[in-house]
Amino acid sequence: MFYKRFLLWCLLLGAIPAHGQDNIYDEALFESIPMVTGVANFPQKISHAPASVTIITQDMIAALGSDELYEIFSLVPGFDVYARSASLGGVSYGAFPAAFPNTLEVKLDGVSMYEVFLNTTIWPNLGIDVDDIAYIEVVRAANPSVDGTNSFAGSINIVTQSLSSQKNGYFRAGIGSRGERNASVHYNKFNDYASYGITLKHREHDGFSNDIVDGLDNSSIRIRAIVTPNLKDTFDVQLAYADTTLGMTSGGKDDDAYESEEYGLDGGYQAIQWQRTLNTGAFSLRAYHSTNSVDYYKYLGAFSDVVGIPPQAFYADFPYADFDIALDTRDETSERTDIEIRHNLKWNVITKLDWGLGYRHDSAQSSLFFSTDKKITETTLRSFLNTEINPTPDLILNFGANWEDSLIDDQAFSWRGALNYQFDPHFTVRLAHNAVERSPTLMAAREYRTLSYDGYVFDIDRIASPDLVNETKDVSELGLFAMFLDGAITLDLKYFDERSRDLIEVYTDRSSPVDFDRRVAYRANTTDVDLQGIEVAVDYQNDDWLIHWQATKRNFSGVSVRNVDRIDGQVMPVKIFDMDTAGPEFMTSLLLRQNLAGGWAWSGYIRHQTDADYRLGGNV
């Protein structure tokens, strides 16, 4: 690991004194080939990017006709989109879907929406709706050199509409089936130097059925200010808070929809970014702080009833007659503070460069999951580098690397390389490889869930394995990006071969010697998945028509150990989850929109996927 870190630091330090002659932002941003920034943190033609990128436009979102943010991603090749309940959706890419997807980095105007405790994104807490979105940039590949190792599968950046492009103030409301009621108030103000906006939103509905607790009650406030005191400096300040009550299951594979219960999920963030435009690129400093809490309570009964064994049977001097057991997360909170500096520049005529350093501090507090009232903390340092080199007009080379040290777990080093060759300006082939390491998350590394009372631990329920190692993934891909009819038609084609190893899941040791009932669940590296497939997207757009078709054909293989037993003193797997049906083998969707006279339009959408044995609870 030392040589990897040494190599990356040499590259970073070598970048500091470089001087270029051309502004990195002087490129023709509005030519027919779309520009993206999320793969290397500087503007690139989508055909030059080292990974497949999908851009979801305002027109596509409007044509889709959905009020749910997560459903938008059904337009993206390879993305699994599913309803955990009527009020909470899931979005995942690659590997296999889970109850709380935790391998996609989701950003809102550049600010991470990652929730530390559940290791996922709570979509209702984003404080926006579909009408607020300008476009979405989706990187369909691991993206740690830009977004850290939480982008183990890919990354999403939702960009909201410019404050200066909106009305000074407006009110919007709607009603619909299932008791849908929503309202929002927007107020914006702008001048030559600054733009300000505040949005208040409320949404509620009754869920799928009166017999299922899966309704939604969500209120949020979002404030944003963008100040440009001069031609070089820009300050972007964001404040947000959301209060959400929703119904869902706990996420177990065998959970039934009728087991849904009410949860309170509150969260907010404060973010500021300063960017200075330089002759050779830009320098930025970004910081944000986010907080989240989970409010849930369920009384299980007396301890002896829960475990089915009188307490005196295993503690002769047991000082209590009995005590109550409850699942209680009302003290559960998490926080994240993240600071990052970035510098991107045009090193010379053929080389673009982005490098930076970051600091992150996470904390979580839960007497249920950690068996203590103390905060559990984790600090992570990171450094990263992205480059694009054009040695000839037809050849584009990309390299990216990321090193992270969480200070309590192993270090993680990730890298990617890509070679893009342009047969002509509108026909590019890409060959890329991505090697990713991710250290165990705070929850995975520190969980210690017990049945305890007054400092006495009477039963171990679920704990982190002491032998956790980094999750890894290696992906090779062959991609094609082509444009026809002066850009009216685009084709995005990708073949990939992905091998994920040591993924962290939960297994149960049914004869554990460390627990009185000999049954302990462990978070451990239990899962290996191989995934091969083809993704394709075709877009056509002119003044009258918008057509978007995407499809994915893929093949899962691998195993995940669910239960183990001890036979003749040896730990032996006794139940293995077969990964062959962990996700849909085939997925496709078609979106159509036609503009009519007088400002009218019609649109239609159809989506199909094959059966899957999802590892998550409730109806999907």
Helices and strands as residue ranges (DSSP letters): H 2-15, G 24-26, E 35-36, E 44-45, E 53-57, H 58-64, G 70-75, E 79-83, E 89-93, E 104-108, E 111-112, G 123-126, G 130-132, E 133-139, H 144-147, G 149-151, E 154-160, G 163-165, E 169-176, E 180-190, E 194-205, E 216-227, E 233-248, G 257-259, E 261-278, E 281-295, E 297-302, H 303-307, G 311-313, E 324-328, E 332-348, E 351-365, H 367-370, E 376-392, E 395-405, E 412-424, E 427-438, H 442-446, E 448-453, E 456-464, E 471-484, E 489-509, E 520-541, E 545-567, E 570-578, G 579-581, E 586-595, G 597-599, E 601-609
